[in-house]
Amino acid sequence: MKVKVISRSTDEFTRERSQDLQRVFRNFDPNLRSQEKSVEYVRALNAAKLDKIFARPFVGAMDGHIDAVSCMAKNPNHLKGIFSGSMDGDIRLWDLATRRTVCQFPGHQGAVKGLTVSTDGRVLVSCGTDSTVRLWNVPNPSLMEPDESSNGEAKPLSVFVWKNAFWAVDHQWDGDLFATAGAQVDIWNHNRSQPINSFEWGKDTAISVRFNPGEPNILAASASDRSITIYDLRLSSPARKIIMRTKTNSIAWNPMEPMNFTAANEDCSCYSYDARKLDEARCVHKDHVSAVMDIDYSPTGREFVTGSYDRTIRIFQYNGGHSREVYHTKRMQRVFCVKFSCDASYVISGSDDTNLRLWKAKASEQLGVLLPRERKKHEYLEAVKNRYKHLPEVKRIVRHRHLPKAIYKAASLRRIIGEAERKKSERRRAHSAPGSMPNPSLRKRRIIQEVE
């Protein structure tokens, strides 16, 4: 005859020290926990509400420029450093930890329109409307002490004067070349005072340029003729081009999926494309109510941040049609540039009111060092919220965002106009000969043609 007995060794549940946690034995048999789902639902609901209570995304402002901030650049070799350029020609290096100026780079006689840092983090490249490209030596991160050298000024390593104004600059992810956008796209070397190559397709001004993170010889540029062009440095002419209905202000490549890029457009939306198939957008990201001025991907490649003329910053999932977060303040004016920090924890914005602002990428994230128990608790609540996010009450709380009245009304008006246009096209189609009025999808509607 078999007899079942409960046997426990005292070594398994006896604490070695008084500070140790008491071990608790749990039986996860669902038959013994009939209220598990209802308990977890309440926990998800409370976690969603607590997220709203603790949502304090704004960390601080960095004041120092005396004109609008027009461009920014990250240092790939230094987490705390960020460069900013303003419309009066001032360039500054900021320490994000102390939110103070570390070094200034005087020299430009007009607006600074583009900043980029070399792959090794040693050379800063700037360009502007004064038709010059300037190369600067980046201070050593170990010497970055804002209190001692806040008034430090750097001298340019070299100055390249050219025939036309520049609107953007970007450095190769792996190499010594950098590209400028102006009357045409010019390719420069650090050691040459003239471009080593130039690309031109049409006579319109190029307004943004971005190198591909995966293939160093591929770059994308947008121009004022509403086009987005893919260039290959190994070829003598541009590779492909699409023409959209409205102008593209900025482009960002996905660092984890380097074949995909997202374009920030004048029509209040962003369009994600696959560079191998440009006749259709992979995703349309809508929510802004004015032109999208700048865009930058998170290092994880899972989300990107946009800054808009409507004075808001939005964070989108890389495949999401609507933003998961919107940031705004009463003092912040039109946002001209945005960047994700190199660790994907923060977002930096530069706006018309001369300030840089530092925001948390997750609005309710707890700053500082987390204990292991706290981290596990946060991970558990996040998993529970994700499990019950489709239920109406949780969904309503998670999605709700307070918007300024002007933006709320503008969004409402855009919805009314969009619905009216949709009904009008449906009625026209209903009273036309079959097939005479095609109905292109939203992903193809904004593209006029693709040119090869």
Salt bridges, closest charged atoms under 4 A:
ASP20 OD1 - ARG17 NH2 3.34
GLU36 OE2 - ARG33 NH1 3.65
GLU40 OE1 - ARG387 NH1 2.64
ASP51 OD2 - LYS385 NZ 2.18
ASP90 OD2 - HIS65 ND1 3.39
ASP90 OD2 - ARG92 NE 2.77
ASP95 OD2 - LYS80 NZ 3.61
ASP130 OD2 - HIS108 ND1 3.17
ASP147 OD1 - ARG100 NH1 2.21
GLU200 OE2 - LYS203 NZ 3.71
GLU215 OE2 - ARG234 NH1 3.93
ASP225 OD2 - LYS241 NZ 3.92
ASP232 OD1 - ARG234 NE 3.02
ASP267 OD2 - ARG446 NE 3.01
ASP274 OD2 - ARG276 NH2 2.79
ASP279 OD1 - LYS277 NZ 3.46
GLU280 OE1 - LYS277 NZ 3.35
ASP287 OD2 - ARG314 NH1 3.81
ASP287 OD1 - HIS322 ND1 3.03
ASP296 OD2 - LYS74 NZ 3.32
GLU303 OE1 - ARG324 NE 3.02
ASP310 OD2 - HIS288 ND1 3.36
GLU325 OE1 - ARG324 NH1 3.90
GLU325 OE2 - ARG401 NE 2.69
ASP352 OD2 - ARG334 NH2 2.36
ASP353 OD2 - ARG357 NH2 2.75
GLU382 OE1 - LYS385 NZ 3.59
GLU393 OE2 - ARG396 NH2 3.04
GLU419 OE2 - ARG422 NH2 2.29
GLU426 OE2 - ARG422 NH1 2.61
GLU450 OE2 - ARG240 NH2 2.48
GLU452 OE2 - ARG240 NE 3.88
